[in-house]
Amino acid sequence: MNRITSPEIIDEVKNLISYSIINRNQEKSDFQKLHRSIVSQYFEARKVNIDYEQHTIDMQLPVGQDKYTQITFECQDLERFLKSCLKKDEKSLFYYQSLLNNYNVISAA
């Protein structure tokens, strides 16, 4: 059985992010969902919204048990930001692998 390693998963997700930014308008809703899910996974946020024209991200961040606060911030380089949100812990890697499967990305490994 071929087991994909952590660096390979991260590299493939980075490739998917790059592809999704370049081709965002072709499959807009799918890639918007991908972008929101990466941000949500990293920050454990909910109600993530990305305004691609205004270059802003809105989300609700957890501040306590069942308590959230709304924040908005400017994000001029979405691709770089999304790549910086990738974690290498086991839970995150499992999640990224499921994203790759969902977007039918096949690793060359």
C-alpha positions as CSV (number, residue, x, y, z in Angstrom):
1,M,0.0,0.0,0.0
2,N,1.4,3.4,-1.0
3,R,1.4,5.7,2.0
4,I,1.7,9.4,1.2
5,T,4.0,11.2,3.6
6,S,3.2,14.5,5.5
7,P,5.5,16.6,3.2
8,E,3.8,15.2,0.1
9,I,0.3,15.9,1.5
10,I,1.3,19.5,2.3
11,D,2.9,19.9,-1.2
12,E,-0.2,18.6,-2.9
13,V,-2.4,20.9,-0.9
14,K,-0.2,23.9,-1.8
15,N,-0.4,22.9,-5.5
16,L,-4.2,22.6,-5.2
17,I,-4.3,26.1,-3.6
18,S,-2.2,27.6,-6.4
19,Y,-4.4,25.9,-9.0
20,S,-7.6,27.1,-7.3
21,I,-6.4,30.7,-7.2
22,I,-5.5,30.7,-10.9
23,N,-8.7,28.9,-11.9
24,R,-11.0,30.4,-9.3
25,N,-13.5,31.8,-11.8
26,Q,-13.9,28.5,-13.8
27,E,-15.1,26.5,-10.8
28,K,-15.8,29.3,-8.5
29,S,-18.1,27.8,-5.9
30,D,-16.0,24.7,-5.4
31,F,-12.8,26.6,-5.0
32,Q,-14.4,29.2,-2.7
33,K,-15.5,26.3,-0.5
34,L,-12.0,25.0,-0.5
35,H,-10.6,28.4,0.5
36,R,-13.2,28.8,3.3
37,S,-12.5,25.3,4.6
38,I,-8.8,25.8,4.9
39,V,-9.3,29.1,6.8
40,S,-11.9,27.4,9.0
41,Q,-9.7,24.4,9.8
42,Y,-6.7,26.6,10.7
43,F,-8.6,29.1,12.9
44,E,-11.3,26.7,14.1
45,A,-13.6,29.5,12.8
46,R,-17.1,29.4,11.6
47,K,-19.0,31.5,9.0
48,V,-15.9,32.2,7.0
49,N,-16.5,34.5,4.0
50,I,-13.9,35.6,1.5
51,D,-14.6,38.8,-0.5
52,Y,-12.3,38.3,-3.5
53,E,-12.9,41.8,-4.9
54,Q,-12.4,43.7,-1.6
55,H,-9.5,41.4,-0.5
56,T,-11.1,40.8,2.9
57,I,-11.9,37.7,5.0
58,D,-14.7,37.7,7.5
59,M,-15.1,35.0,10.1
60,Q,-16.2,34.1,13.6
61,L,-13.3,33.1,15.8
62,P,-13.8,31.1,19.0
63,V,-13.1,33.1,22.2
64,G,-14.5,30.7,24.7
65,Q,-16.8,27.7,25.0
66,D,-19.6,28.3,22.5
67,K,-18.6,32.0,22.2
68,Y,-17.4,33.6,19.0
69,T,-16.3,37.0,17.9
70,Q,-16.7,38.4,14.4
71,I,-13.5,39.7,12.7
72,T,-12.7,41.1,9.3
73,F,-9.2,41.6,8.0
74,E,-7.6,42.5,4.7
75,C,-5.8,39.9,2.7
76,Q,-4.0,41.1,-0.4
77,D,-2.3,37.8,-1.3
78,L,-4.8,35.1,-0.7
79,E,-2.7,32.3,-2.1
80,R,0.2,33.0,0.3
81,F,-2.2,33.4,3.2
82,L,-3.9,30.1,2.5
83,K,-0.6,28.3,2.2
84,S,0.5,29.8,5.6
85,C,-2.6,28.3,7.1
86,L,-1.5,24.7,6.6
87,K,-0.6,22.8,9.7
88,K,1.4,19.6,10.0
89,D,-0.4,17.9,12.9
90,E,-2.0,14.5,12.4
91,K,-5.6,15.8,12.5
92,S,-4.9,18.5,9.9
93,L,-3.0,16.1,7.6
94,F,-6.0,13.7,7.7
95,Y,-8.3,16.6,6.8
96,Y,-6.0,17.7,3.9
97,Q,-5.9,14.2,2.6
98,S,-9.7,14.2,2.5
99,L,-9.6,17.6,0.7
100,L,-7.3,16.1,-1.9
101,N,-9.5,13.1,-2.3
102,N,-12.5,15.4,-2.7
103,Y,-10.8,17.4,-5.5
104,N,-9.5,14.2,-7.1
105,V,-5.8,15.1,-6.7
106,I,-3.6,12.2,-7.3
107,S,-0.1,12.3,-5.8
108,A,2.8,11.3,-8.0
109,A,4.3,9.5,-5.1
